[in-house]
Each structure stands twice: as structure tokens, then as C-alpha cells.
Amino acid sequence: MSRASPHSGEKKIAEPLIGAHMSIAGGVHKALERGAQIGCRTIQLFTKNNNQWYAPLLSEDEIKRFQELAALTGISPIVAHSAYLINLAARDTSTLHRSRNALKDELLRCEALGISHLVLHPGAHGGAGENEGIKRIVESLNVVHEETKNLRVFTTLETTAGQGTSIGHRLEHFRLIIDEMEEPQRIAICIDTAHLFAAGYEINTSPGFIQMLNEFDRLLGIERLAVIHVNDSKRPLGSRIDRHEHIGKGLLGLDAFRFIMNDRRFGAIPKILETPKGVDMKEDIENLSVLRSLVRSETR
């Protein structure tokens, strides 16, 4: 990236707020090291093993090391993603109980680390129907929020592809959830481009993306949009199948990403990749480069 000399009088080119989901193998602080290594300005991470319900408490040393690295790297904001095991709409009472406890634990872990947003898939109703699923999600969130008073972390509900019985593939679902929340101010929204497309939103063109965004603003208010997952889609519009692809190599194409990268309303919103990659992260490097290439000079 070229930067102007401090004495040149030239305008400094701002780097777009983009990054990727980073592995925490070796400790939560490793996600920051990996993100800095490939030039991320923002990252997403799990705060614990994604395949387990519970994890040991974070030690004071782990928290301190994470916060020191966050300050040193300048990576901000840092977003967490909850474990996929969590299902706040579960029909099985044991799974529902464990999901609520796990969400509470993850919110507390985010608070300890200084992470402002925890991204969460709303849940799957398992055949009980959308209305019953939404009712359970509301009850679950109200219970967890009651047990985590005064936390600064936003519970950030993510749009879904609608695979199986997942809730969240229509923006109306989030309106119904928020309307019944006891503390609606604690809810933010994360949109995922691949999920929106698979759910049937025609965001593969700028006009289609604008139409979706207008609907989002009407139903939820644009101020609730806190995180954008930038993923291309392997599956077609309306397929209801969640399969991520590298930027520009899927069925979404580049128009949606060009719109995101150049709309000033998204400038301060973290835009995070969740595309497939190996341990060397070369795919992330390539995808970040593609995203940067879409930024028009007047937007920078």
C-alpha cells in the first residue's frame, strides 16, 4: 500500500476496514498475530474451541496478552463468532439449556477480552415452525441477557441462508425477535452476503443490493447493521444452501462487493471474510486484495 509522505501535502489513502476470520490455535492472541501477518484491519475469531460446549475460563495472562496485542497491532474492531453448536430455538430442552449457558459464557468471554460484538446464528426450529422458533429465540435471549446485565457486548444476530429449519433467512424474522426483546438495544445485526443471496435476496447487482438495504433500513434501521460477512456463494440465488466461495469466483459476482466497498455508510463497519483457506492463508491474502481493488479512489 502506498502512503503519502508526511511532508508531501498529499492526501493519505485510507485502508478499507476489511479482514478475515482467524484461527485461535495456540491461544486467542494468535488470531491477532495471524491477522496482522496478512494485513487485516479487523478480524473475527472464536473465543473458544468451536466444537465444544464449554471451555476453561480465560486466565488473566491470556486476557492481558490479547489486549496488549490488540493495542500493538491496531486491529479494530475485533468481532467474535459464537460456537455453531448453540441453538436458541432448540426443541430439545437439554440442548436449549446448554445453548443458553454457552451463549452466556461466550458473552462473558467477549466482555473480558474487550470484544464489542458476538455474532450468533439465531437458531433452527427443528420442525416446530418459524413462529415457535422465533418465540424460543426471544425467550432464550431474554434469559441470557437477564443473567448478563451491564455487559457492553452486543448480541449480533446473523442473517442465514435458510438451510433446513434455520431462522433468519428473512429480515422480517429479526424484526419479530427485536419487537419482543426486553432489552432490544443489546441486539445488533450481521449480514452475510452469501447467506442473503442463497436466501433469495438479489444482491448480485447494485440495484438489488440497494433494494435489500432499503428493506433492512425500513424493518430494522440501518444503525443496527454492525458487521458484514463478505463471502461469495457456490450456490445459486434462492437455493437456501450455505456454501461460501472466494470473492468473484462464485455466483454472486463482483457487483455486490463493489457496492459494499464503495458505499460510505459501510466505511466504519467491519467487513470480514469467511472463505475457505489453508494454514498459509494465501486465499485470504488474495481475497483481501480483490476487495481492495474494488475501492474507487474517491472513496478512499
Buried (B, 14 or more C-beta within 10 A) or exposed (E): EEEEEEEEEEEEEEBBBBBBBBBBEEBBBBBBBBBBEBBBBBBBBBBBEEEEBEBEEBEEEBBEBBBEBBEEBEBBBBBBBBBEEBBBBBBEEEBBEBBBBBBBBBBBBBBBBBBBBBBBBBBBBBEBEBEBBBBBBBBBBBBBBEBBEEBEBBBBBBBBBBBEBBBBBBBEBBEBBBEBBEEEEBBBBBBBBBBBBBBBBBBBBBEBBEBBBEBBBEBBEBEBBBBBBBBBBBBEBBBBBBBBBBBBBBBBBBBBBBBBBBBEEBBEBBBBBBBEBEEEBEBBBBBBEBBBEBBEEEEB
